[in-house]
Amino acid sequence: MKKILATAIVALSPTAAMADETGGLDGFLSASAGYSSSSAGQYTYADSYGNQNSGDSNYKVSGLDVEMRATGSIPIAGSLSAQIDGIVSRTYQKQANCSGCNRDHSDDSTVATHLFVRNSHKGLIGAFAQRNTFNTNYGNSKTTLYVGGEGQVYMGRVTFSGQWAYAYVDSYYAGLKNNGLTAAMKFRYFPQDNLQLELRGSHSELRGNPSSRSGYNCPSYCYTTRDVTWDIGGKAEYRLPHSRFSVFAEGDYGDLGSRNNYNNNPYWYQNDQKFNNLRALVGVKVSFGSGTLFERDRSGAALDPAPELPNNSYSFER
């Protein structure tokens, strides 16, 4: 993880001396819908009584996913600009091969604020703060706060982007202090001014350790978690000629490994679980400000919120 962060910082650090004037007010509204699924796969379990087992959970939920986003950027002074993102989504999911199971839903919301310096010929560097909330219809919830840095490097018609952030998670599972790191990288290519192709990936790690209010006294009496996620995805967007409207399609696949450790001397157990998530959306976007997608990438609202940290394995709900 440290190597990923160091590489991103070195590659994405244009200096303030290269800054220039940026564009004016720019932004968009978008709506999309599609399919999402979450699956629990291989697991292993062992404890101090000598119990050991492993297998495939063979559990899957899937259903409709809908999302709406509003994003806008505005110059502040000279090369200094700000961008604000607001995203809300709802996911309807039902367990596979279970005719009598209820259809559940979860709601996500994201608000992110970016402050950055940009040179339209070389790149940008900035900082951001973000808040994510996650709720389900059966009462589980969590809030994640992010603080981090981000940057872009321009190379002809290719843009290389990166983000790195620290996150603190306030979840419904009492007794644990959850925090983690996330790093994301993205490549955009513009074959035409109004055709954008994107490849992206991210790595996140979330750890849960006893909080000062839990009463745990590690290591004699302790519960800890560790969740690690790798994601890969892509997006294609085309803006209609002489129009403010764009159409796009995007998809993401994530692989999550979760470990839970419990110790109450002399009893202990360790449980490992694999999960994966799939999401595919199609949508429409209406723009204001920039005349083309390529123009927005170099002088407008071209940043994205940080990818979400993995959910604790007690809340297999994504």
C-alpha positions as CSV (number, residue, x, y, z in Angstrom):
1,M,0.0,0.0,0.0
2,K,2.8,2.4,0.9
3,K,4.5,1.8,-2.5
4,I,1.2,2.6,-4.3
5,L,0.9,5.9,-2.4
6,A,4.5,6.8,-3.0
7,T,4.2,6.1,-6.7
8,A,1.1,8.2,-7.0
9,I,2.5,11.1,-5.2
10,V,5.7,11.2,-7.3
11,A,3.8,10.8,-10.6
12,L,1.1,13.3,-9.8
13,S,2.9,16.3,-8.3
14,P,3.0,19.1,-10.8
15,T,4.4,22.3,-9.2
16,A,2.5,25.4,-8.5
17,A,5.0,27.3,-10.7
18,M,3.4,25.6,-13.8
19,A,-0.1,26.9,-13.0
20,D,-2.2,29.0,-15.3
21,E,-5.7,30.4,-15.6
22,T,-8.4,27.7,-15.8
23,G,-11.9,27.7,-17.4
24,G,-15.1,29.2,-16.0
25,L,-18.2,27.6,-14.4
26,D,-18.5,24.0,-15.6
27,G,-20.5,20.9,-14.5
28,F,-23.2,18.3,-15.3
29,L,-26.2,16.4,-14.1
30,S,-26.4,12.6,-14.7
31,A,-28.8,9.7,-14.1
32,S,-28.0,6.1,-14.6
33,A,-29.5,2.6,-13.9
34,G,-28.3,-0.9,-14.2
35,Y,-27.4,-4.2,-12.4
36,S,-25.4,-4.9,-9.3
37,S,-24.6,-8.2,-7.5
38,S,-22.8,-9.2,-4.3
39,S,-21.5,-12.7,-3.6
40,A,-19.9,-14.5,-0.7
41,G,-17.5,-17.2,-1.8
42,Q,-14.7,-19.2,-0.1
43,Y,-14.2,-19.1,3.7
44,T,-12.0,-20.7,6.3
45,Y,-12.5,-21.0,10.0
46,A,-10.3,-22.2,12.9
47,D,-10.5,-21.9,16.7
48,S,-8.7,-22.9,19.9
49,Y,-10.9,-26.0,20.3
50,G,-9.4,-27.5,17.2
51,N,-12.3,-26.8,15.0
52,Q,-11.3,-26.2,11.4
53,N,-13.5,-26.0,8.3
54,S,-13.6,-24.4,4.9
55,G,-15.9,-24.2,1.9
56,D,-17.9,-22.0,-0.4
57,S,-20.7,-19.8,1.1
58,N,-22.5,-19.9,-2.3
59,Y,-24.5,-16.8,-1.3
60,K,-25.5,-14.1,-3.8
61,V,-27.8,-11.1,-3.9
62,S,-28.5,-9.1,-7.1
63,G,-30.9,-6.5,-8.5
64,L,-31.5,-3.0,-9.8
65,D,-29.1,-0.2,-9.1
66,V,-30.0,3.5,-9.8
67,E,-27.8,6.6,-9.3
68,M,-28.0,10.3,-9.8
69,R,-25.1,12.8,-9.7
70,A,-24.6,16.6,-9.7
71,T,-21.1,18.0,-10.2
72,G,-19.9,21.6,-10.6
73,S,-16.6,23.4,-10.7
74,I,-15.8,27.1,-10.5
75,P,-12.6,29.2,-10.6
76,I,-11.7,31.0,-7.4
77,A,-8.6,33.0,-8.2
78,G,-6.1,32.6,-11.0
79,S,-5.3,28.9,-11.3
80,L,-7.1,27.9,-8.1
81,S,-10.5,26.2,-8.6
82,A,-13.0,24.2,-6.6
83,Q,-15.3,21.3,-7.4
84,I,-18.3,19.9,-5.5
85,D,-19.9,16.5,-6.2
86,G,-23.2,15.1,-4.9
87,I,-24.2,11.5,-5.6
88,V,-27.2,9.5,-4.4
89,S,-28.0,5.9,-5.3
90,R,-30.4,3.1,-4.3
91,T,-29.7,-0.6,-4.8
92,Y,-32.5,-3.2,-4.7
93,Q,-31.2,-6.7,-4.1
94,K,-32.8,-10.2,-3.5
95,Q,-31.1,-13.4,-2.6
96,A,-30.6,-15.8,-5.6
97,N,-32.5,-19.1,-5.6
98,C,-34.8,-18.0,-2.8
99,S,-38.4,-17.5,-4.0
100,G,-39.7,-16.6,-0.5
101,C,-37.0,-14.1,0.4
102,N,-37.8,-10.4,0.6
103,R,-36.3,-7.8,-1.7
104,D,-34.1,-5.5,0.4
105,H,-32.6,-2.1,-0.5
106,S,-29.7,0.1,0.5
107,D,-29.1,3.8,0.0
108,D,-25.7,5.5,-0.6
109,S,-25.0,9.2,-0.6
110,T,-21.7,11.0,-1.3
111,V,-20.7,14.7,-0.9
112,A,-17.1,15.6,-1.9
113,T,-15.3,19.0,-2.1
114,H,-12.1,19.4,-4.1
115,L,-9.7,22.4,-4.1
116,F,-7.0,22.3,-6.7
117,V,-4.5,24.2,-8.9
118,R,-4.4,23.3,-12.6
119,N,-2.3,24.0,-15.7
120,S,-4.4,23.1,-18.7
121,H,-1.3,21.8,-20.6
122,K,0.4,19.8,-17.8
123,G,-2.0,18.7,-15.1
124,L,-3.4,19.5,-11.7
125,I,-2.8,18.9,-8.0
126,G,-5.2,19.3,-5.1
127,A,-6.8,18.1,-1.9
128,F,-10.3,16.9,-1.2
129,A,-12.7,16.0,1.7
130,Q,-15.6,13.6,1.4
131,R,-18.5,12.1,3.3
132,N,-20.2,8.9,2.4
133,T,-23.3,7.5,4.2
134,F,-24.7,4.0,3.8
135,N,-28.1,2.8,5.1
136,T,-30.2,-0.3,4.6
137,N,-34.0,-0.8,5.0
138,Y,-33.3,-3.2,8.0
139,G,-31.5,-0.5,10.1
140,N,-27.7,-1.0,9.5
141,S,-25.7,2.1,8.6
142,K,-22.3,3.6,8.4
143,T,-20.7,6.9,7.7
144,T,-17.2,7.3,6.2
145,L,-15.1,10.5,6.2
146,Y,-12.2,10.9,3.8
147,V,-9.3,13.4,3.6
148,G,-6.8,13.1,0.9
149,G,-4.9,14.4,-2.1
150,E,-5.3,14.0,-5.9
151,G,-3.7,14.9,-9.1
152,Q,-3.7,14.6,-12.9
153,V,-1.0,14.5,-15.6
154,Y,-1.8,15.4,-19.2
155,M,0.0,13.6,-22.0
156,G,-1.5,14.5,-25.4
157,R,-5.0,13.0,-25.5
158,V,-4.3,10.8,-22.4
159,T,-5.0,11.8,-18.8
160,F,-3.5,9.9,-15.9
161,S,-5.2,10.5,-12.6
162,G,-4.6,9.4,-9.0
163,Q,-6.1,9.8,-5.6
164,W,-4.9,8.8,-2.1
165,A,-6.8,9.3,1.1
166,Y,-7.2,8.4,4.8
167,A,-10.7,7.4,5.9
168,Y,-12.4,7.0,9.2
169,V,-15.5,4.9,9.5
170,D,-18.3,5.3,12.0
171,S,-20.3,2.1,11.7
172,Y,-23.2,0.5,13.6
173,Y,-20.9,-2.3,14.9
174,A,-20.1,-1.1,18.4
175,G,-16.7,-1.4,20.1
176,L,-14.4,-1.0,17.0
177,K,-12.6,2.0,15.7
178,N,-12.5,1.5,11.9
179,N,-10.1,3.4,9.6
180,G,-8.2,2.8,6.5
181,L,-6.4,3.9,3.3
182,T,-7.5,4.0,-0.3
183,A,-5.6,4.7,-3.5
184,A,-7.1,4.9,-6.9
185,M,-5.7,5.4,-10.4
186,K,-7.4,6.2,-13.7
187,F,-6.5,6.5,-17.4
188,R,-8.6,8.5,-19.8
189,Y,-8.2,8.5,-23.6
190,F,-10.0,10.8,-26.0
191,P,-10.0,9.4,-29.6
192,Q,-12.2,12.4,-30.4
193,D,-13.1,15.5,-28.5
194,N,-16.5,14.1,-27.6
195,L,-15.5,10.5,-27.1
196,Q,-14.0,9.4,-23.7
197,L,-12.7,6.0,-22.9
198,E,-11.6,5.3,-19.3
199,L,-9.9,2.5,-17.4
200,R,-9.7,2.6,-13.6
201,G,-8.5,0.7,-10.6
202,S,-8.3,1.1,-6.8
203,H,-7.0,-0.6,-3.7
204,S,-8.5,-0.1,-0.2
205,E,-7.7,-1.4,3.2
206,L,-9.9,-1.1,6.3
207,R,-8.9,-2.2,9.8
208,G,-11.1,-2.4,12.8
209,N,-9.5,-2.2,16.3
210,P,-10.9,-1.8,19.7
211,S,-11.9,1.7,20.6
212,S,-11.2,3.4,23.9
213,R,-14.9,2.8,24.8
214,S,-15.0,-0.9,24.0
215,G,-13.5,-2.2,27.2
216,Y,-11.3,-4.6,25.3
217,N,-7.8,-5.2,26.6
218,C,-5.8,-6.5,23.7
219,P,-4.3,-9.1,23.3
220,S,-5.9,-11.0,26.3
221,Y,-9.4,-10.0,25.2
222,C,-9.7,-8.5,21.8
223,Y,-11.6,-8.5,18.5
224,T,-10.1,-7.1,15.3
225,T,-11.0,-7.0,11.6
226,R,-9.1,-6.4,8.3
227,D,-10.8,-5.9,4.9
228,V,-8.8,-5.5,1.7
229,T,-10.4,-4.7,-1.7
230,W,-9.1,-4.5,-5.2
231,D,-11.4,-3.0,-7.9
232,I,-11.1,-2.6,-11.6
233,G,-13.5,-0.8,-13.9
234,G,-14.1,1.1,-17.1
235,K,-16.3,3.7,-18.7
236,A,-17.2,4.9,-22.2
237,E,-18.9,8.3,-22.8
238,Y,-20.1,10.0,-26.0
239,R,-21.4,13.5,-26.2
240,L,-23.9,14.1,-29.0
241,P,-22.7,16.6,-31.7
242,H,-23.9,20.2,-31.1
243,S,-25.7,19.1,-27.9
244,R,-25.4,19.3,-24.2
245,F,-26.3,15.6,-23.8
246,S,-24.0,12.6,-23.4
247,V,-24.7,8.9,-23.1
248,F,-22.4,6.6,-21.1
249,A,-21.9,3.0,-19.9
250,E,-19.7,1.9,-17.1
251,G,-18.9,-1.2,-15.1
252,D,-16.8,-2.2,-12.0
253,Y,-15.7,-5.4,-10.4
254,G,-14.4,-5.7,-6.9
255,D,-12.8,-8.5,-4.9
256,L,-12.9,-8.3,-1.1
257,G,-10.9,-10.4,1.4
258,S,-12.0,-10.1,5.0
259,R,-10.4,-11.5,8.2
260,N,-12.0,-11.5,11.7
261,N,-9.9,-12.4,14.8
262,Y,-11.3,-12.9,18.3
263,N,-9.3,-13.6,21.4
264,N,-10.6,-14.2,24.9
265,N,-7.7,-16.0,26.5
266,P,-7.5,-19.0,26.3
267,Y,-10.3,-19.1,23.6
268,W,-9.7,-17.7,20.1
269,Y,-11.0,-18.0,16.6
270,Q,-10.0,-16.7,13.1
271,N,-12.4,-16.5,10.2
272,D,-11.5,-15.6,6.6
273,Q,-14.1,-14.8,3.9
274,K,-14.0,-13.9,0.2
275,F,-16.6,-11.5,-1.4
276,N,-17.0,-10.0,-4.8
277,N,-19.1,-7.2,-6.2
278,L,-20.2,-6.4,-9.7
279,R,-21.9,-3.3,-11.0
280,A,-22.9,-2.2,-14.5
281,L,-24.7,1.0,-15.4
282,V,-25.9,2.9,-18.5
283,G,-27.0,6.6,-18.3
284,V,-27.4,10.0,-19.7
285,K,-25.7,13.3,-18.8
286,V,-26.6,16.9,-19.4
287,S,-23.7,19.4,-19.4
288,F,-23.2,23.1,-18.9
289,G,-20.0,25.1,-19.4
290,S,-17.5,23.0,-21.4
291,G,-18.2,22.5,-25.1
292,T,-16.6,19.1,-25.4
293,L,-15.6,16.2,-23.1
294,F,-11.9,16.8,-23.9
295,E,-12.3,20.5,-22.9
296,R,-13.9,19.5,-19.6
297,D,-11.1,17.1,-18.9
298,R,-8.5,19.9,-19.2
299,S,-10.3,22.9,-17.8
300,G,-13.6,21.9,-16.1
301,A,-15.2,19.5,-13.7
302,A,-13.0,16.5,-14.3
303,L,-12.5,15.0,-10.8
304,D,-14.4,12.1,-9.2
305,P,-15.0,11.2,-5.5
306,A,-12.8,8.6,-3.9
307,P,-14.0,5.0,-4.2
308,E,-15.8,3.6,-1.2
309,L,-13.9,1.5,1.4
310,P,-15.1,-2.1,1.8
311,N,-17.9,-2.8,4.1
312,N,-17.1,-4.7,7.3
313,S,-17.9,-8.4,6.8
314,Y,-20.6,-8.2,9.5
315,S,-22.5,-6.0,7.0
316,F,-22.5,-7.9,3.8
317,E,-24.8,-5.5,2.1
318,R,-23.2,-3.8,-0.9
